Amino acid sequence: MSRLVVVSNRVALPGESRAGGLAVGLLAALKERGGVWFGWSGKTARGASGELREQVDGDIRFVTMDLSKPDLDTYYNGFSNRTLWPLLHFRLDLVDYDRATREGYRRVNQLFAQKLAPYLRDSDTVWIHDYHLIPLAAMLRERGIGCRIGFFLHVPLPSGDLLQAMPDHQRLFSGLYAYDLVGFQTQRDADRFRSYVRLFGGGRLHSDGSLEAPGGRRLRVGAFPIGIDTGRVAQQAVAAMNNPSVRSLQKSLHPRELAIGVDRLDYSKGLPERFHGFERYLERYPDQKGSLTFLQIAPVSRGGVSEYRKLRAELEQLAGHINGGHAEADWTPLRYVNQNYAHSTLTGFYRTARVGLVTPLRDGMNLVAKEYVAAQDPENPGVLVLSLLAGAADELPQALLVNPYDLDGVADAIARATTMPLAQRKERWRAMMDHLTEFDINRWRRDYLAALEE
């Protein structure tokens, strides 16, 4: 078994809290095989970018690199989050076309290649993650690196018509031709990439599904839906029922039911639409008034970006409007909270909630949907209301699937979820839980690495 080298924008260092399932899966793979995890340190350098820091834990070497503020502003805050993030989430209206950030992105990827190359052996398997590092394999190949290199995109991929709206799109996306395997969350995303390569990228599609780049290089494309650490989430949820925050929430609700949404504060998550959908529920189902409290947890992210500041102000205004029109002396229908909660606490909140509201406008996968299901009480499970536009909808058809733009449809699904008979809730939950147990985070990384190393 070859040594594994993982490359990502951020690294889960030893001793750090690792709530995310991705860190759990990648660390398990690195422990099995030994290897290196390389990425940005999260620290801003006082001088130039490039200083390396190393930590060793067993057979894993963690190598991180500091970035200067100008590099961080162009590579991460600029091109990654103001250009690629909106583009890949189908939001052309929010794409920043600044040429300077595009060049900064390439410069930092070149720095990654320069600093990573000396650590690599020809026998290694390299696994590069996400949109921050699309060109990295091509830059490593230019330095003579010949080992197997795979890429996984965690976010969605739009159609070629949208991708070509970005200036110099071929220069960026042709960087993916240097990989041996390009993995996506859904078959739709993989098919969109094949179409892009055929229509706009100068490549050819072969009958076996592989792609041939303009220079003749062959690469494979596949769908590898990411899972969660299903068993761990289920255990955490049981333990969390004794958590003081969970008990306090339950006490504050009694005797009402809870609907919950947990999302990073981001325009891709469809939070204004979700608030409007909940308001429509209150209007359409007056007989259920006072029976359900909706808790939306939305920690602030990228607070320095104007789009995010506007979104926060809009949600605060909407929450006030909804509560002003529908609250009673002893009941606030919508609780909107910007603070972070520990993952162990969130699993208890999920287990408490009769309804899980996961209604992004676009999402590569959405692991909150999966964690909500895994956290449920098998004897009295809640109901997941899930956006058709999340990758998770392909795997969880037993959820109540909604179009997040259809406010009446969202309202009807909330009402149906709150009144669904126990037998039906159990049947739907069991089918989803069986799938999540089989296709967990470890199955995902094993399937991907097996495909890369075929």
C-alpha positions in Angstrom: 0.0 0.0 0.0 1.5 3.3 -1.1 2.1 6.2 1.2 -0.7 8.8 1.2 -0.2 12.5 0.9 -3.3 14.7 1.5 -3.3 18.3 0.4 -6.0 20.7 1.5 -6.4 24.4 2.2 -6.6 23.7 5.9 -5.1 20.9 8.0 -6.5 19.1 11.0 -3.5 19.3 13.3 -3.0 17.0 16.3 -4.8 18.2 19.4 -7.2 20.4 17.5 -10.9 19.8 17.7 -12.0 17.7 14.7 -15.8 18.0 14.6 -15.9 17.5 10.8 -16.3 14.1 9.4 -13.8 14.9 6.6 -11.0 15.2 9.1 -11.9 11.9 10.7 -11.9 10.1 7.4 -8.7 11.6 6.1 -6.9 11.0 9.4 -8.1 7.3 9.4 -6.6 6.9 5.9 -3.3 8.5 6.9 -3.1 6.3 10.0 -3.6 3.2 8.0 -0.9 4.0 5.4 1.4 6.6 7.0 1.9 9.8 5.1 1.8 13.6 5.0 -1.0 16.2 5.4 0.0 19.4 3.7 -1.8 22.8 3.7 -2.1 26.3 4.9 -1.3 26.8 8.6 -4.2 29.2 9.2 -1.5 31.7 10.3 -0.7 35.0 8.6 3.1 35.5 8.0 4.6 38.8 9.0 6.9 38.7 6.0 6.7 36.7 2.8 4.6 33.5 2.4 6.3 30.1 2.5 7.6 29.4 6.0 6.9 25.8 6.8 5.9 24.2 10.1 6.1 20.5 10.8 4.5 18.2 13.4 4.8 14.5 13.6 2.1 12.2 15.2 2.9 8.5 14.8 3.3 7.8 11.1 1.8 11.1 10.0 3.7 14.2 9.2 1.7 17.4 9.3 3.3 20.1 7.2 1.7 23.6 7.1 2.7 26.8 5.4 2.2 30.4 6.5 0.8 32.9 4.0 1.3 36.6 3.9 -1.7 38.9 4.2 -1.5 40.0 0.5 -1.4 36.3 -0.6 -4.2 35.4 1.7 -6.3 38.3 0.4 -5.9 37.3 -3.3 -5.8 33.5 -3.0 -8.3 32.8 -0.3 -10.5 35.8 0.4 -10.3 36.9 -3.2 -10.3 34.3 -6.0 -11.3 31.3 -3.9 -14.2 32.9 -2.0 -15.2 35.9 -4.2 -14.8 34.3 -7.6 -14.9 30.4 -7.5 -17.3 30.0 -4.6 -20.2 32.0 -6.2 -19.4 30.6 -9.7 -19.5 27.0 -8.5 -22.7 27.7 -6.6 -24.4 29.0 -9.8 -24.3 32.7 -8.7 -22.8 34.6 -11.6 -24.3 37.8 -10.3 -21.9 37.6 -7.3 -18.7 36.6 -9.1 -15.8 39.0 -8.7 -13.8 39.1 -12.0 -10.7 40.9 -10.6 -7.7 39.7 -12.6 -5.3 40.5 -9.7 -6.9 37.9 -7.4 -6.8 35.3 -10.2 -3.0 35.8 -10.5 -2.7 35.7 -6.7 -4.5 32.4 -6.7 -2.0 31.0 -9.2 0.9 32.4 -7.3 -0.1 30.7 -4.1 -0.8 27.4 -5.9 2.7 27.6 -7.4 4.1 28.2 -3.8 2.2 25.1 -2.7 3.7 23.1 -5.5 7.2 24.4 -4.8 7.1 23.6 -1.1 5.3 20.2 -1.5 7.3 18.7 -4.3 10.4 17.9 -2.2 8.3 15.7 0.1 6.9 13.5 -2.7 8.1 10.1 -3.9 7.2 8.4 -7.2 5.4 5.7 -5.2 3.1 8.1 -3.3 -0.6 8.5 -3.8 -1.5 12.2 -3.6 -5.1 13.3 -2.8 -5.8 17.1 -3.3 -9.0 18.6 -2.0 -11.3 21.3 -3.2 -11.5 24.5 -5.3 -8.7 26.3 -3.6 -6.2 24.0 -5.2 -7.5 23.2 -8.7 -4.2 23.9 -10.6 -1.9 22.2 -8.1 -1.5 18.9 -10.0 -0.5 20.6 -13.2 2.1 22.6 -11.3 3.5 19.5 -9.7 3.7 17.7 -13.1 5.7 20.7 -14.4 8.2 19.9 -11.6 8.5 16.3 -12.7 6.2 14.7 -10.2 4.9 11.5 -11.8 3.0 9.8 -8.9 -0.7 9.2 -8.9 -2.6 12.4 -8.1 -6.4 12.6 -7.4 -8.7 15.6 -6.9 -12.0 15.8 -5.1 -14.3 18.8 -5.4 -16.5 19.1 -2.3 -18.8 21.8 -3.8 -21.1 21.6 -6.7 -20.1 22.0 -10.4 -22.3 24.1 -12.6 -22.9 23.6 -16.3 -20.3 24.5 -18.9 -22.4 27.5 -20.0 -21.8 29.0 -16.5 -18.2 28.0 -16.2 -17.3 29.6 -19.5 -18.6 32.9 -18.2 -15.4 33.2 -16.2 -12.6 34.9 -18.1 -9.7 32.5 -18.8 -11.8 29.6 -17.7 -9.9 27.1 -19.9 -6.6 28.0 -18.2 -8.1 27.2 -14.8 -10.2 24.2 -15.5 -7.7 22.5 -17.9 -5.6 22.2 -14.7 -7.9 19.3 -13.8 -6.5 17.3 -16.8 -3.3 16.7 -14.9 -5.1 14.5 -12.3 -5.5 10.8 -12.7 -9.0 10.8 -11.1 -11.3 13.8 -10.6 -14.1 13.0 -8.0 -17.4 14.8 -7.5 -20.2 14.6 -5.0 -22.9 13.5 -7.4 -23.2 11.9 -10.8 -24.8 15.2 -12.1 -21.6 17.1 -11.2 -19.4 14.4 -12.9 -21.6 14.6 -16.0 -21.4 18.4 -16.1 -17.6 18.2 -16.0 -17.6 15.7 -18.9 -19.9 18.1 -20.9 -17.7 21.1 -20.1 -14.5 19.2 -21.3 -16.3 18.2 -24.5 -18.0 21.5 -25.3 -15.5 24.1 -24.0 -12.4 22.4 -22.9 -11.2 20.9 -26.2 -11.3 17.3 -24.9 -13.0 14.1 -25.9 -15.2 11.6 -24.1 -14.5 7.9 -24.5 -17.0 5.1 -24.3 -15.7 3.9 -21.0 -16.5 7.3 -19.4 -12.9 8.5 -19.3 -11.8 11.8 -20.8 -9.0 12.6 -23.2 -7.4 16.0 -22.8 -6.4 18.1 -25.8 -2.8 16.9 -25.4 -3.9 13.2 -25.4 -3.6 12.6 -21.6 -6.4 10.4 -20.3 -8.1 10.9 -16.9 -11.0 9.3 -15.1 -14.0 11.1 -13.6 -16.4 9.7 -10.9 -19.0 10.4 -8.3 -18.1 9.7 -4.7 -20.8 11.1 -2.4 -19.1 12.0 0.9 -20.5 10.4 4.1 -20.4 11.2 7.8 -19.0 9.3 10.8 -22.5 7.8 11.2 -22.0 5.7 14.3 -20.1 8.4 16.1 -22.8 11.0 15.4 -25.5 8.6 16.7 -23.5 7.9 19.9 -22.8 11.6 20.4 -26.5 12.4 20.1 -27.5 9.9 22.8 -24.8 11.3 25.1 -25.8 14.9 24.4 -29.3 14.5 25.9 -27.6 15.1 29.3 -25.9 18.2 28.0 -27.0 21.3 30.0 -27.5 23.3 26.7 -29.7 20.6 25.3 -31.7 20.2 28.5 -32.1 24.0 28.7 -33.4 24.1 25.1 -35.9 21.2 25.8 -37.2 23.0 28.9 -37.6 26.3 27.0 -39.7 24.5 24.3 -42.1 22.5 26.4 -44.7 21.5 25.3 -43.9 22.7 21.7 -42.1 20.8 19.0 -38.8 22.0 17.5 -37.8 22.6 13.9 -34.1 23.2 13.4 -31.8 24.6 10.8 -28.0 24.7 11.2 -26.0 26.5 8.5 -22.9 28.6 8.0 -24.1 32.2 7.2 -23.8 31.9 3.5 -26.0 33.0 0.5 -25.8 29.4 -0.9 -27.8 28.1 2.1 -31.1 29.8 1.2 -31.8 31.2 4.6 -34.0 34.2 3.5 -36.1 31.7 1.4 -36.3 29.4 4.4 -37.5 32.2 6.7 -40.1 33.1 4.1 -41.1 29.4 3.8 -41.6 29.2 7.6 -43.6 32.4 7.5 -45.8 30.9 4.8 -46.3 27.8 7.0 -47.5 30.1 9.8 -49.9 31.8 7.4 -51.2 28.6 5.7 -51.7 26.5 8.8 -53.3 28.7 11.5 -54.6 25.5 13.2 -50.9 24.6 14.0 -50.1 28.1 15.4 -48.1 27.9 18.6 -47.2 24.2 18.2 -43.8 24.6 16.6 -40.7 26.7 17.3 -38.1 27.1 14.6 -34.5 27.5 15.7 -32.1 28.7 13.1 -28.4 28.6 14.1 -26.2 30.4 11.6 -22.6 31.2 12.8 -21.2 34.2 11.0 -18.6 33.4 8.3 -16.6 35.7 6.1 -17.9 38.6 8.0 -15.6 41.1 6.1 -17.3 40.4 2.8 -20.1 42.8 1.9 -22.5 40.1 0.6 -22.3 38.3 4.0 -22.9 41.5 6.0 -26.0 42.3 3.8 -27.3 38.7 4.3 -27.0 39.0 8.1 -28.8 42.3 8.1 -31.6 40.8 5.9 -32.1 37.8 8.2 -32.2 40.0 11.3 -34.9 42.1 9.7 -36.9 39.1 8.5 -36.7 37.4 11.9 -38.1 40.6 13.5 -40.8 40.9 10.9 -41.9 37.2 11.3 -41.9 37.3 15.1 -43.6 40.7 15.1 -46.5 39.4 13.1 -46.9 36.0 14.7 -45.4 35.8 18.2 -47.5 35.6 21.3 -46.7 36.5 24.9 -45.5 33.0 25.7 -44.2 31.9 22.2 -41.6 33.2 19.8 -42.0 31.3 16.6 -38.5 32.0 15.2 -35.3 31.9 17.2 -32.4 33.2 15.1 -28.9 32.6 16.7 -25.5 33.6 15.2 -23.3 31.8 17.8 -21.3 28.6 17.3 -22.1 25.5 19.3 -19.9 22.5 19.9 -20.6 19.6 17.6 -21.5 17.4 20.5 -24.2 19.9 21.5 -25.6 20.2 18.0 -26.2 16.5 17.8 -28.4 16.8 20.9 -30.3 19.7 19.3 -30.8 17.5 16.2 -32.2 14.7 18.3 -34.6 17.0 20.0 -36.0 18.4 16.8 -39.1 16.9 15.2 -38.2 18.7 11.9 -34.8 19.2 10.3 -34.9 22.0 7.8 -32.1 21.7 5.2 -33.0 23.8 2.3 -29.9 25.2 0.5 -30.3 26.9 -2.9 -27.3 24.8 -4.0 -25.0 22.5 -2.1 -22.4 19.9 -3.1 -23.6 17.5 -0.5 -24.8 19.0 2.9 -23.6 16.9 5.8 -26.1 18.6 8.3 -28.8 16.6 6.5 -27.0 13.4 7.1 -26.1 14.2 10.7 -29.7 15.2 11.5 -30.8 11.7 10.4 -28.0 9.9 12.3 -28.8 11.8 15.5 -32.5 10.7 15.7 -34.0 8.5 18.3 -34.9 5.2 16.5 -38.1 4.9 18.6 -39.3 8.5 17.8 -37.4 9.9 14.8 -37.9 13.4 13.4 -38.5 14.2 9.7 -36.0 15.7 7.4 -37.2 18.4 5.0 -34.5 18.5 2.3 -33.8 20.7 -0.7 -33.8 19.0 -4.1 -30.8 21.1 -4.9 -28.5 19.6 -2.3 -26.3 16.6 -3.3 -27.7 14.7 -0.3 -31.2 14.6 -2.0 -29.8 11.9 -4.4 -29.1 9.6 -1.4 -31.9 10.4 0.9 -35.1 10.2 -1.2 -37.1 9.2 1.9 -36.8 12.8 3.2 -39.5 15.3 2.3 -37.9 16.8 -0.8 -38.7 20.4 -1.6 -37.7 23.1 -4.0 -36.3 25.9 -1.7 -37.7 28.6 -4.0 -41.3 27.2 -3.7 -42.5 28.8 -0.5 -45.8 27.0 -0.5 -44.1 23.7 -1.0 -41.7 24.3 1.9 -44.7 25.4 4.1 -46.6 22.2 3.2 -43.6 20.0 3.9 -43.2 21.6 7.4 -46.8 21.0 8.2 -46.6 17.4 6.9 -43.5 16.7 8.9 -45.1 18.0 12.2 -48.1 15.7 11.7 -46.5 12.6 10.2 -47.6 9.4 12.0 -44.9 7.6 14.0 -44.9 4.4 11.8 -44.2 6.4 8.7 -41.5 8.5 10.4 -39.8 5.3 11.5 -40.0 3.7 8.1 -38.5 6.7 6.3 -35.8 7.1 9.0 -34.7 3.5 8.9 -34.2 3.5 5.1 -32.1 6.7 5.4 -30.1 5.4 8.4 -29.3 2.1 6.7 -27.9 4.0 3.8 -25.8 6.3 6.0 -24.5 3.4 8.0 -23.3 1.6 4.8 -22.0 4.7 3.0 -20.2 6.4 5.8 -17.1 8.6 5.7 -14.8 5.6 5.8 -16.6 3.9 2.9 -16.2 7.2 0.9 -12.4 7.5 1.4 -11.9 3.8 0.7 -14.0 3.9 -2.5 -12.2 7.0 -3.7 -8.7 5.7 -3.0 -9.4 2.3 -4.5 -10.6 4.0 -7.7 -7.5 6.3 -7.8 -5.2 3.3 -7.3 -6.8 1.0 -9.8 
